[in-house]
Each structure stands twice: as C-alpha cells, then as structure tokens.
C-alpha cells in the first residue's frame, strides 16, 4: 500500500540456499504476492547455491492443494535430462540424495517406510 503502482511491477524473489531454505522461502514469497521466482537447474549458484528450479516446478505441479492458482509451463518430462545436461556441462555431480533429480530421490529401502509403501 505504500509503494505507488506496485501492482504494475513484477515482484521477484532470489533466494540462496545457505540454510537449506531457498525453495521454501521462494514458495512462501509467491504465496505473499511475488510473481516470479529466480532459480537455477540443480540449484547451482554462489555460496550454497540458489533455489532449485526442479524443486519449485514439482512443488507447483504436485501441491495444487497448497499452491492454488500457481502454474508453470515447464514440461516435467524434461527436468531430469536437463539436470543431467547441466551436470555434464558444469562438471558438478548431482548428489544421490538431491530432491527430484538425485538417483535416490524416489527409492525405497527395507524397514518401516518400506512396510508403509507396500
């Protein structure tokens, strides 16, 4: 209310992942009115990295209950191969536990969680 014509501006958010909160903070920002999230493939960026594009895209696509009215035209089927391409070009390996694109992201092992999946 204090900035004239703020509705004509595109408010953007640019978060670093120093505390592991870049994606959460970015999603919170759009819930509070930001119209654009600046992010990178695999979260690459200075210091601990930036908000990971693949995490934002999948959150928007899968959590319609929480992120009502938000959309992205990014095709999910291209995320993994794009992640691998960026990894190869930058010579930065993808950690196996990396959300969405890590090799263990959707794996299950024996134990209590496995019982719940079955």
ChimeraX commands (.cxc) that place a marker at each C-alpha (Angstrom):
marker #1 position 0.00,0.00,0.00 radius 0.5
marker #1 position 2.94,2.34,0.49 radius 0.5
marker #1 position 4.50,1.93,-2.97 radius 0.5
marker #1 position 2.57,3.70,-5.73 radius 0.5
marker #1 position 1.68,1.44,-8.68 radius 0.5
marker #1 position 3.22,-1.63,-7.05 radius 0.5
marker #1 position 0.61,-3.72,-8.86 radius 0.5
marker #1 position 2.29,-2.77,-12.15 radius 0.5
marker #1 position 5.68,-4.10,-11.03 radius 0.5
marker #1 position 6.77,-7.72,-11.26 radius 0.5
marker #1 position 7.99,-8.60,-7.79 radius 0.5
marker #1 position 10.63,-11.32,-7.96 radius 0.5
marker #1 position 12.35,-13.42,-5.33 radius 0.5
marker #1 position 16.00,-14.53,-5.46 radius 0.5
marker #1 position 16.97,-16.88,-2.62 radius 0.5
marker #1 position 20.27,-18.54,-1.77 radius 0.5
marker #1 position 20.30,-21.93,-0.10 radius 0.5
marker #1 position 22.75,-21.15,2.71 radius 0.5
marker #1 position 20.37,-22.54,5.34 radius 0.5
marker #1 position 18.62,-25.09,3.10 radius 0.5
marker #1 position 15.51,-22.91,2.80 radius 0.5
marker #1 position 15.74,-21.43,-0.71 radius 0.5
marker #1 position 12.82,-23.41,-2.15 radius 0.5
marker #1 position 10.61,-22.95,0.90 radius 0.5
marker #1 position 11.33,-19.23,1.05 radius 0.5
marker #1 position 10.69,-18.87,-2.68 radius 0.5
marker #1 position 7.34,-20.66,-2.47 radius 0.5
marker #1 position 6.43,-18.54,0.54 radius 0.5
marker #1 position 7.25,-15.43,-1.48 radius 0.5
marker #1 position 4.80,-16.32,-4.26 radius 0.5
marker #1 position 2.14,-17.04,-1.66 radius 0.5
marker #1 position 2.74,-13.49,-0.40 radius 0.5
marker #1 position 2.50,-11.87,-3.83 radius 0.5
marker #1 position 5.78,-12.33,-5.69 radius 0.5
marker #1 position 5.11,-13.11,-9.35 radius 0.5
marker #1 position 8.47,-14.55,-10.32 radius 0.5
marker #1 position 10.98,-16.95,-8.76 radius 0.5
marker #1 position 14.60,-16.74,-9.87 radius 0.5
marker #1 position 16.09,-20.20,-9.70 radius 0.5
marker #1 position 18.67,-22.44,-11.34 radius 0.5
marker #1 position 18.87,-26.00,-12.59 radius 0.5
marker #1 position 20.18,-28.24,-9.78 radius 0.5
marker #1 position 20.27,-25.18,-7.51 radius 0.5
marker #1 position 23.69,-24.19,-8.84 radius 0.5
marker #1 position 24.91,-20.81,-7.67 radius 0.5
marker #1 position 27.31,-18.99,-5.43 radius 0.5
marker #1 position 27.81,-19.98,-1.80 radius 0.5
marker #1 position 25.43,-22.87,-1.04 radius 0.5
marker #1 position 23.55,-22.40,-4.31 radius 0.5
marker #1 position 20.22,-20.92,-5.32 radius 0.5
marker #1 position 16.65,-22.10,-5.33 radius 0.5
marker #1 position 16.43,-25.27,-7.45 radius 0.5
marker #1 position 14.15,-24.97,-10.46 radius 0.5
marker #1 position 13.21,-28.65,-10.37 radius 0.5
marker #1 position 12.02,-28.37,-6.76 radius 0.5
marker #1 position 9.85,-25.32,-7.47 radius 0.5
marker #1 position 8.34,-26.86,-10.61 radius 0.5
marker #1 position 7.44,-30.13,-8.90 radius 0.5
marker #1 position 6.06,-28.35,-5.83 radius 0.5
marker #1 position 3.78,-26.25,-8.04 radius 0.5
marker #1 position 2.74,-29.25,-10.15 radius 0.5
marker #1 position 2.10,-31.66,-7.25 radius 0.5
marker #1 position 0.83,-29.43,-4.43 radius 0.5
marker #1 position -2.21,-27.79,-6.01 radius 0.5
marker #1 position -3.91,-28.05,-2.62 radius 0.5
marker #1 position -1.38,-25.66,-1.12 radius 0.5
marker #1 position -0.27,-23.64,-4.15 radius 0.5
marker #1 position -3.70,-22.88,-5.61 radius 0.5
marker #1 position -3.68,-20.70,-8.69 radius 0.5
marker #1 position 0.02,-21.07,-9.44 radius 0.5
marker #1 position 1.29,-22.69,-12.61 radius 0.5
marker #1 position 4.35,-23.24,-14.73 radius 0.5
marker #1 position 4.59,-24.18,-18.38 radius 0.5
marker #1 position 7.78,-26.15,-17.77 radius 0.5
marker #1 position 7.43,-29.72,-19.02 radius 0.5
marker #1 position 8.24,-32.12,-16.18 radius 0.5
marker #1 position 9.45,-34.78,-18.58 radius 0.5
marker #1 position 12.41,-32.53,-19.49 radius 0.5
marker #1 position 13.60,-31.89,-15.94 radius 0.5
marker #1 position 15.77,-34.97,-15.46 radius 0.5
marker #1 position 17.56,-34.80,-18.80 radius 0.5
marker #1 position 18.13,-31.05,-18.37 radius 0.5
marker #1 position 19.56,-31.69,-14.91 radius 0.5
marker #1 position 21.94,-34.31,-16.33 radius 0.5
marker #1 position 22.98,-31.96,-19.15 radius 0.5
marker #1 position 23.75,-29.13,-16.72 radius 0.5
marker #1 position 25.68,-31.56,-14.54 radius 0.5
marker #1 position 27.78,-32.68,-17.51 radius 0.5
marker #1 position 28.43,-29.14,-18.79 radius 0.5
marker #1 position 29.38,-27.75,-15.38 radius 0.5
marker #1 position 31.21,-30.87,-14.19 radius 0.5
marker #1 position 29.14,-30.68,-10.99 radius 0.5
marker #1 position 27.81,-34.09,-9.96 radius 0.5
marker #1 position 24.24,-34.46,-8.76 radius 0.5
marker #1 position 24.17,-35.74,-5.17 radius 0.5
marker #1 position 22.30,-39.05,-4.96 radius 0.5
marker #1 position 20.05,-37.59,-2.25 radius 0.5
marker #1 position 19.21,-34.41,-4.24 radius 0.5
marker #1 position 15.45,-33.81,-4.27 radius 0.5
marker #1 position 13.69,-34.60,-7.57 radius 0.5
marker #1 position 16.79,-35.40,-9.68 radius 0.5
marker #1 position 19.05,-37.42,-7.35 radius 0.5
marker #1 position 19.31,-41.15,-8.03 radius 0.5
marker #1 position 17.90,-41.95,-4.56 radius 0.5
marker #1 position 15.16,-39.30,-4.60 radius 0.5
marker #1 position 12.35,-41.81,-5.12 radius 0.5
marker #1 position 13.99,-45.03,-3.95 radius 0.5
marker #1 position 12.85,-47.16,-1.03 radius 0.5
marker #1 position 14.81,-49.47,1.22 radius 0.5
marker #1 position 13.80,-52.07,3.77 radius 0.5
marker #1 position 12.35,-51.01,7.07 radius 0.5
marker #1 position 9.33,-49.19,8.43 radius 0.5
marker #1 position 8.92,-46.90,5.42 radius 0.5
marker #1 position 9.04,-49.86,3.04 radius 0.5
marker #1 position 6.23,-51.53,5.00 radius 0.5
marker #1 position 4.13,-48.39,4.56 radius 0.5
marker #1 position 4.71,-48.35,0.80 radius 0.5
marker #1 position 3.62,-51.97,0.40 radius 0.5
marker link #1:1,2 radius 0.2
marker link #1:2,3 radius 0.2
marker link #1:3,4 radius 0.2
marker link #1:4,5 radius 0.2
marker link #1:5,6 radius 0.2
marker link #1:6,7 radius 0.2
marker link #1:7,8 radius 0.2
marker link #1:8,9 radius 0.2
marker link #1:9,10 radius 0.2
marker link #1:10,11 radius 0.2
marker link #1:11,12 radius 0.2
marker link #1:12,13 radius 0.2
marker link #1:13,14 radius 0.2
marker link #1:14,15 radius 0.2
marker link #1:15,16 radius 0.2
marker link #1:16,17 radius 0.2
marker link #1:17,18 radius 0.2
marker link #1:18,19 radius 0.2
marker link #1:19,20 radius 0.2
marker link #1:20,21 radius 0.2
marker link #1:21,22 radius 0.2
marker link #1:22,23 radius 0.2
marker link #1:23,24 radius 0.2
marker link #1:24,25 radius 0.2
marker link #1:25,26 radius 0.2
marker link #1:26,27 radius 0.2
marker link #1:27,28 radius 0.2
marker link #1:28,29 radius 0.2
marker link #1:29,30 radius 0.2
marker link #1:30,31 radius 0.2
marker link #1:31,32 radius 0.2
marker link #1:32,33 radius 0.2
marker link #1:33,34 radius 0.2
marker link #1:34,35 radius 0.2
marker link #1:35,36 radius 0.2
marker link #1:36,37 radius 0.2
marker link #1:37,38 radius 0.2
marker link #1:38,39 radius 0.2
marker link #1:39,40 radius 0.2
marker link #1:40,41 radius 0.2
marker link #1:41,42 radius 0.2
marker link #1:42,43 radius 0.2
marker link #1:43,44 radius 0.2
marker link #1:44,45 radius 0.2
marker link #1:45,46 radius 0.2
marker link #1:46,47 radius 0.2
marker link #1:47,48 radius 0.2
marker link #1:48,49 radius 0.2
marker link #1:49,50 radius 0.2
marker link #1:50,51 radius 0.2
marker link #1:51,52 radius 0.2
marker link #1:52,53 radius 0.2
marker link #1:53,54 radius 0.2
marker link #1:54,55 radius 0.2
marker link #1:55,56 radius 0.2
marker link #1:56,57 radius 0.2
marker link #1:57,58 radius 0.2
marker link #1:58,59 radius 0.2
marker link #1:59,60 radius 0.2
marker link #1:60,61 radius 0.2
marker link #1:61,62 radius 0.2
marker link #1:62,63 radius 0.2
marker link #1:63,64 radius 0.2
marker link #1:64,65 radius 0.2
marker link #1:65,66 radius 0.2
marker link #1:66,67 radius 0.2
marker link #1:67,68 radius 0.2
marker link #1:68,69 radius 0.2
marker link #1:69,70 radius 0.2
marker link #1:70,71 radius 0.2
marker link #1:71,72 radius 0.2
marker link #1:72,73 radius 0.2
marker link #1:73,74 radius 0.2
marker link #1:74,75 radius 0.2
marker link #1:75,76 radius 0.2
marker link #1:76,77 radius 0.2
marker link #1:77,78 radius 0.2
marker link #1:78,79 radius 0.2
marker link #1:79,80 radius 0.2
marker link #1:80,81 radius 0.2
marker link #1:81,82 radius 0.2
marker link #1:82,83 radius 0.2
marker link #1:83,84 radius 0.2
marker link #1:84,85 radius 0.2
marker link #1:85,86 radius 0.2
marker link #1:86,87 radius 0.2
marker link #1:87,88 radius 0.2
marker link #1:88,89 radius 0.2
marker link #1:89,90 radius 0.2
marker link #1:90,91 radius 0.2
marker link #1:91,92 radius 0.2
marker link #1:92,93 radius 0.2
marker link #1:93,94 radius 0.2
marker link #1:94,95 radius 0.2
marker link #1:95,96 radius 0.2
marker link #1:96,97 radius 0.2
marker link #1:97,98 radius 0.2
marker link #1:98,99 radius 0.2
marker link #1:99,100 radius 0.2
marker link #1:100,101 radius 0.2
marker link #1:101,102 radius 0.2
marker link #1:102,103 radius 0.2
marker link #1:103,104 radius 0.2
marker link #1:104,105 radius 0.2
marker link #1:105,106 radius 0.2
marker link #1:106,107 radius 0.2
marker link #1:107,108 radius 0.2
marker link #1:108,109 radius 0.2
marker link #1:109,110 radius 0.2
marker link #1:110,111 radius 0.2
marker link #1:111,112 radius 0.2
marker link #1:112,113 radius 0.2
marker link #1:113,114 radius 0.2
marker link #1:114,115 radius 0.2
marker link #1:115,116 radius 0.2
marker link #1:116,117 radius 0.2
marker link #1:117,118 radius 0.2
view
